[in-house]
Amino acid sequence: MTSLEELFCQIDDFCQSFEPRWQASLVSNGVKHRQRSRALSLSEVMTILVSFHQQSYRNFKHFYEKHVCLYWHSAFPGLPSYQRFVDWIPSSLMPLCVYLKQCFGQCSGISFIDSTSLKVCHNRRIRGHRVFDQLAARGKTSVDWFFGFKLHVVVNEHGELLNFTLTPGNTDDRQPVRELLKDAFGKVFADRGYVSKKLAKQLFEDFGITFFAKPKRNMKNQLMRLTDKLLSRKRSIIETIIDQFKNISQIEHSRHRSPTNFLVNVVCGLIAYCHQPKKPSLQIDWALPPAA
């Protein structure tokens, strides 16, 4: 796990170059906001938000009051009350999204794509749910129905995040694929939910990507190279990463009271994963043919 000092230094270096350009763009667009002085800088707010996903706490309020205020008060001497800090969270969404983009890895020619559900409430409370009204939707996974969103992610064989997007829960997994893979190349491996000859043809024609989707049970097997077949069997790497998103970075819970804070929670969880020193990876070392 990245230390608090190292995490703050990386975020603060980003904020020092990002904030002046961000403020300049707001002024040039004619958007003026009243800038009230805060006891914490933007980099300190972002550091605390990301640190929550690196700890074992399940509730941010408990983390802030029982950990940050008690053990990190010397590192953040200007800590406000919990409610005041919550009021600052929405203003950090844009910087966090830009910072996450800088945390992405590099495509190496081997990528894996998958999606997972992000439930925002229990199924019994769907009719009475109001926070994500007109935003979330009912969807279905291989396990059960849910109400919320889908998180679509692309990773490389080193476990590095390459791209992500959020869609309502009823969105077809194949719909955001082209946008997610616009900067990718080489080979991309997916599960049965992405089977589509039309999609595979478009990806090859537009981006030169060879797309492999695991065939459904009622489909005939197609001839594949041995290396491609072995890589398709290693698709569990992205399932492991998604499991870490949910159980270590804690990007999913049903206590949200604001769509903006929901987005902040997801983005901070992904940033925390990107700062994870040891990620799930594939040790690929194909034997090269002997020289002629």
C-alpha positions in Angstrom: 0.0 0.0 0.0 1.3 3.5 -0.9 2.2 5.5 2.2 0.3 8.6 3.0 3.3 10.9 2.3 3.9 9.3 -1.1 0.3 9.5 -2.1 0.0 13.2 -1.1 3.2 14.1 -2.9 2.0 12.5 -6.1 -1.4 14.2 -5.9 0.0 17.5 -4.9 2.4 17.5 -7.8 -0.6 17.0 -10.1 -2.7 19.7 -8.4 0.1 22.3 -8.7 0.1 21.9 -12.5 -3.7 21.3 -12.9 -5.3 23.9 -10.7 -3.9 27.0 -12.5 -5.0 25.7 -15.9 -8.4 24.6 -14.5 -9.1 28.1 -13.0 -7.9 29.8 -16.2 -10.3 27.6 -18.3 -13.2 28.6 -16.1 -12.4 32.3 -16.4 -12.0 32.1 -20.2 -15.4 30.4 -20.5 -17.1 33.1 -18.5 -17.9 30.8 -15.5 -17.2 32.6 -12.3 -17.3 31.0 -8.9 -16.9 32.5 -5.5 -13.6 31.2 -4.1 -13.9 30.8 -0.4 -10.7 30.1 1.5 -10.5 26.5 2.9 -8.6 25.0 5.7 -7.5 22.2 3.5 -6.1 22.4 0.0 -7.5 20.5 -3.0 -4.6 18.0 -2.8 -5.3 17.3 0.9 -9.0 16.7 0.2 -8.1 14.3 -2.7 -5.6 12.5 -0.5 -8.1 11.9 2.2 -10.7 10.7 -0.2 -8.3 8.2 -1.9 -6.8 7.0 1.4 -10.2 5.9 2.6 -10.2 3.2 -0.2 -6.7 2.0 1.0 -7.9 1.3 4.5 -10.1 -1.4 6.0 -13.0 1.0 6.9 -16.4 0.4 5.3 -17.9 3.7 6.2 -16.3 7.1 5.3 -17.8 8.9 8.3 -16.3 6.3 10.7 -12.9 6.6 8.8 -12.9 10.4 9.0 -13.9 10.7 12.6 -12.0 7.7 14.1 -8.9 7.6 11.9 -8.2 10.9 10.1 -9.2 13.2 13.0 -7.4 11.1 15.6 -4.2 9.8 13.8 -3.7 12.1 10.9 -4.4 15.4 12.6 -0.7 16.4 12.6 -0.6 15.7 8.8 -3.7 17.7 8.2 -3.8 20.4 10.9 -6.7 22.3 9.3 -9.2 19.4 9.5 -12.8 20.7 9.4 -15.9 18.9 10.8 -17.2 15.9 9.0 -20.2 17.7 7.5 -18.0 20.6 6.3 -15.6 18.1 4.6 -18.6 16.4 2.9 -19.6 19.7 1.5 -16.2 20.0 -0.2 -16.4 16.5 -1.9 -18.3 17.5 -5.1 -15.8 20.1 -6.0 -13.0 17.4 -6.2 -14.8 15.3 -8.9 -13.3 16.9 -11.9 -9.6 17.0 -10.6 -10.0 13.3 -9.5 -11.2 12.3 -13.0 -8.3 14.0 -14.6 -5.8 12.5 -12.1 -7.3 9.0 -12.7 -6.6 9.5 -16.4 -2.9 10.0 -15.6 -2.9 6.8 -13.5 -3.8 4.6 -16.4 -1.3 2.1 -17.7 -0.1 1.7 -21.3 -1.6 -0.8 -23.7 0.9 -3.5 -24.5 -1.1 -5.3 -27.3 -2.9 -7.7 -24.9 -6.0 -6.4 -23.2 -9.0 -7.8 -21.3 -12.5 -6.2 -21.1 -15.4 -6.9 -18.7 -18.2 -5.3 -16.8 -19.6 -5.6 -13.3 -22.7 -4.4 -11.6 -22.7 -1.5 -9.1 -25.8 -1.8 -7.0 -27.1 1.4 -5.4 -29.9 -0.2 -3.3 -31.4 -3.5 -2.2 -33.9 -5.0 -4.7 -36.7 -4.6 -2.1 -36.1 -0.8 -2.0 -36.1 -0.2 -5.7 -39.6 1.3 -5.8 -38.8 3.8 -3.0 -35.4 4.7 -4.2 -35.0 8.4 -5.1 -31.3 9.3 -5.1 -30.6 7.8 -8.6 -34.0 8.3 -10.0 -33.8 8.6 -13.9 -30.1 7.7 -13.7 -29.8 4.1 -12.6 -31.7 1.2 -14.1 -32.5 -2.4 -13.5 -30.1 -4.9 -15.1 -29.3 -8.6 -15.0 -26.1 -10.4 -14.3 -25.4 -14.1 -14.4 -26.3 -14.2 -10.7 -29.4 -12.0 -10.2 -31.2 -8.8 -11.1 -30.0 -5.6 -9.7 -30.7 -1.8 -9.7 -27.8 0.5 -10.4 -25.0 0.9 -12.9 -22.5 -1.1 -14.8 -18.8 -0.4 -14.6 -17.0 -1.4 -17.8 -13.2 -1.7 -17.5 -10.2 -2.5 -19.7 -6.9 -3.8 -18.3 -3.7 -5.1 -19.7 -1.8 -8.3 -18.7 0.1 -6.4 -16.0 -3.2 -5.6 -14.2 -3.0 -1.9 -15.1 -6.2 0.0 -15.7 -6.4 1.2 -19.3 -10.0 2.7 -19.5 -13.4 2.6 -17.8 -16.9 3.9 -18.2 -20.2 3.9 -16.3 -23.6 3.1 -17.9 -27.1 2.4 -16.5 -27.6 -1.2 -15.4 -29.7 -2.1 -18.5 -27.0 -1.2 -21.0 -25.8 -4.0 -23.3 -22.1 -4.8 -22.5 -21.2 -4.4 -26.2 -22.5 -0.9 -26.5 -19.5 1.1 -25.0 -16.8 -1.3 -26.4 -15.8 0.9 -29.3 -15.3 4.0 -27.1 -13.4 2.0 -24.5 -11.0 0.5 -27.0 -10.4 3.6 -29.2 -6.8 3.9 -27.9 -6.1 0.2 -27.7 -4.4 -2.1 -30.2 -3.4 -5.7 -30.6 -5.7 -8.4 -29.1 -8.6 -8.0 -26.7 -10.2 -10.8 -24.8 -13.8 -10.8 -23.4 -16.4 -13.2 -22.1 -19.7 -14.6 -23.6 -21.5 -11.3 -23.1 -19.5 -9.6 -25.9 -20.1 -12.2 -28.7 -20.8 -10.2 -31.9 -19.4 -10.8 -35.3 -20.4 -7.3 -36.3 -18.5 -5.8 -33.4 -15.4 -7.8 -34.0 -15.4 -6.8 -37.7 -15.8 -3.1 -36.8 -13.0 -3.2 -34.2 -10.7 -4.8 -36.8 -11.6 -2.4 -39.6 -11.5 0.8 -37.5 -8.7 0.1 -35.0 -6.9 -3.0 -36.2 -8.0 -4.8 -33.0 -8.4 -8.6 -33.0 -11.3 -9.2 -30.7 -11.8 -12.6 -29.0 -15.1 -13.3 -27.2 -15.6 -16.6 -25.4 -18.2 -18.5 -27.6 -21.6 -19.4 -26.0 -22.4 -23.0 -25.2 -24.7 -23.4 -28.3 -22.0 -22.1 -30.7 -19.4 -24.0 -32.6 -15.8 -23.7 -31.5 -13.6 -21.7 -33.9 -10.0 -22.4 -34.8 -7.6 -20.3 -32.8 -3.8 -20.1 -32.4 -2.5 -21.9 -29.3 -1.2 -18.6 -27.8 -4.6 -16.9 -28.3 -6.4 -19.9 -26.7 -4.1 -19.8 -23.7 -4.6 -16.1 -23.3 -8.4 -16.4 -23.5 -8.2 -18.9 -20.6 -6.3 -16.2 -18.6 -9.3 -13.8 -18.7 -9.8 -14.5 -15.0 -7.3 -11.7 -14.3 -9.9 -9.0 -15.0 -12.4 -10.9 -12.7 -9.8 -10.8 -9.9 -9.2 -7.1 -10.5 -13.0 -6.4 -10.4 -13.2 -8.4 -7.1 -10.5 -6.1 -5.7 -12.4 -3.0 -6.8 -15.4 -4.1 -4.8 -13.8 -5.8 -1.7 -10.6 -3.8 -1.3 -11.2 -0.5 -2.9 -14.9 -0.6 -1.9 -16.4 1.1 -4.9 -19.9 -0.4 -4.2 -22.2 0.4 -1.4 -25.9 1.4 -0.9 -25.4 4.4 1.4 -25.0 7.2 -1.3 -27.1 10.3 -0.9 -25.8 12.1 -3.9 -25.0 11.0 -7.5 -21.9 13.2 -7.5 -20.5 11.6 -4.3 -21.2 8.2 -5.9 -19.0 9.2 -8.8 -16.3 10.5 -6.5 -16.4 7.2 -4.6 -16.0 5.1 -7.7 -13.2 7.3 -9.1 -11.3 7.3 -5.8 -11.6 3.5 -5.6 -10.0 3.2 -9.0 -7.2 5.6 -8.1 -6.5 3.6 -5.0 -6.2 0.4 -7.1 -3.9 2.2 -9.5 -1.6 3.1 -6.6 -1.6 -0.5 -5.4 2.0 -1.6 -5.6 1.2 -5.3 -6.4 -1.5 -6.0 -8.9 -2.8 -9.2 -10.4 -0.7 -9.9 -13.5 0.1 -12.6 -16.0 3.7 -13.9 -16.3 3.8 -14.2 -20.1 7.0 -15.7 -21.4 6.3 -17.4 -24.6 9.1 -19.6 -26.0 10.5 -18.1 -29.1 11.2 -20.4 -32.1 14.9 -21.2 -32.6 16.7 -19.0 -35.0 17.2 -20.4 -38.5 
